[in-house]
Amino acid sequence: MNNSHYSYLELLRKETDPSRRREMSLAHWEREREKEAAIGWHEIQDREEKECLFDRLDSLFASGQPRVPGPFATWDVTAAINLPCRSAERLFLIDDLHRKCLPALKCCYEPGNPWYVFENYNHLSYRLHFEEMPAHIDQWPVEILPYGDPCYLLAPDFSSGIIAVLHQSITVFGSLLPFVRRNLPLAFTHIVQSDDWQRDS
């Protein structure tokens, strides 16, 4: 959550007129949507499209466990998750994770075929257009490191991507995996599961 959002919440808290609060809220979220679109994050606003995505997502899971295509590897990230939420060390690890994953994602991206990122149905979901993204984004609208909700960052056909499971681990699978392995994020302490059981760190 960025500083502008905290400022908005403080102003909203002080406003007592319900109509004015609604106007402030709509204006704030429209500004946030425009800022996100400017860095390649396009909110999915169509309800039917969103429902279709979550129906497809359900097909990836059995008893809460991801059924992802290979190759895949799952890394333990509990050391990073257990750090205080806004601590300097945790923020550093999040930034390192995003800095290293973005180039890997761009290597697997075909222009005009956006990837998807979402947490759960009640949160915002996005199409990711990597050709519109700068080399580094100071703060991603959705963090990959799981904290409070799982996170799914998936290719258009769901054949490749990243699944961050609540308070536990991050799984990278499909064509994305070898690119992530070239420069592993510091938060990835050790592999807990892999279809080839490589124990690299």
N, C-alpha and C positions, 0 to 999 in steps of 0.2 A: 504494500500500500504506500503510495508516494505522498510527498508533503502536501501537494495541492489537494489531494483527497482528504487529508486530515484537516486542512484549512476549511474545506467545504463542509465537513461534518461539524466543525465548531460553529460556523456561521448558521448552519441549519438548526443546530441546537438552540441558538439564541433567538431564532425567528419564531414568532407565536402565531402569525396569520397562516391558516391552513392553505389558502390559495397561493400565497407567496411561497410557502414551503414547497408546494408542488411545482411551481414555476422554477424555483431554484434547482430542484432535483432534476427536472427535465433538461434544463440548460446545462447543468453539470455533466450529465451522462452523455449529452450530445457532443460536448467538448471532448470528453474522454474518448468517445467513439471516433471522432475525427483525428485525434492524436494517434490512436492505435492504428487506424487505417493508413496514416502517413508512414508508418514503419512496417507495413505489410500484414498487420493483424486486422482482418475484416470480420466483424461480428456476424454470426449467423442469426438472423432475425426471423427467418421464415420458420414457423412452427412445424410444418410438415417435414421440411428438410431436417430439422433437428430431431424429430421423432424417428425418422428413417435412420439417422446416424446411430441413435441409441439402440434401435432394434438390431442393427448390424453389430454393435458393440456387444450386446447380450450374447450373440452367437460365438463370441471369443471366449466365453467363460463357462466353466462347469464347476459347480460347488465353490464359487468364489476364486477359483484358480485360473489364470490366463492360459488359454490353449493357443499359443502363438506358433506361427510357422518358423521353421529353422532357417538359418542357424540362430541360436539365441544364447544369451548369457544374462544371469541375474546377479547383481552386485549388492552386498550389504551396504547400507548408507545410514545405519542407526547412529553412528558417532556424530554425523553432521546434524541429523534430526534432533538429537538430544541436547544440542546447544541451545542457549536462550534464543528466543525467536528473532530479536533484532540485534543480537550481539555482533560485534565487528567480525569475529571469526566465522560465524554462520553466514553473514552477508558476503564475506570473501569467498566462501565455498560455493555459494549460489552463483556468484558472478563468474567464478572459474568454471562451474558446470555449464553455464550458458555460453561462455566464450568458446569452450571447446566443442560443445554440441552443435552450435550454429554452423561452422564450416562443414562438419560432417553431414548435417542435414542438407546443406546446399549441394553437396556432391551427389546426393540421391534424388535431387529435385529436377523435375521436368517443367520448364516454364509453361504456365497456363493450366497446370494440374496441381492446384493447391492441396497442401496437407491440412489435417484437422488437429485441433487441440481442444480438449474439454475435460472437465472434472466430473460433475454429475449434472443431472438434468436441470436442477435449480440454479446452476451457475451459468455464466456466459460461455458460449462456445464460439470458436473462431475458424476461419479459413486462413491458412498461412501462405502468403505469396512471397517466397524467399527472394525473388528477383527484385522486389521492392524494398528489401531490408538493407539497412546499413551494415557495415562490417561488424559493428558492436552495438548492442542495444543496452542502455544503462539499466533499464528495469523492464523485464518481460511482463506483459499483462497477466500471464499465468506462469507461476514458477514450476519448474520440473520437479524440484525436490519436494517429496510429499510431506505436507504438514496440514492436517485437518481434513483433507480430501485426497483421494487418488487422482492421478493426472494421466491422461492418455494423449499422446502425440503420434498421429498415425498417417501413413501414406494414403492416397485416395482409395486404393483397393484394400487397405488394412493389411497388406503383405509385409510391411516393414514399419518400424517405429520404436517408441519408447513408452513403457508403462511403469508408472511410479505408484507402487502399492502403499497404502496408508501406513505410515510410521515403520516401514520395514525395509523396502528394497526398491531397486530400479532395474527393470528388464529392458534390454535392447535386443531387437531381433530383425531378421531379414537382411536386406542389402545394406542397411545402415550400420550393422554391427562391426564389420571390418574397419569402417571409417572412424567409428568411436574408439575402437581399440588402438588406433594409431596414436592417440593422445588422450589417455584416460583422465577424466576429471578426478581431482583430489578427493572428492567425497566418496568415490568408489573404492572402499577399503579392501574388499576381497570378494571373490566369486563364491556364491552359495549354491548355484545350480547352473549347468550349461549342458547343451546337447552333445558337446564334444569334451566336456569336463576339463577344459584348459584351466589351469589354476594360476593364470597370470594375475597380476595385481594392478 
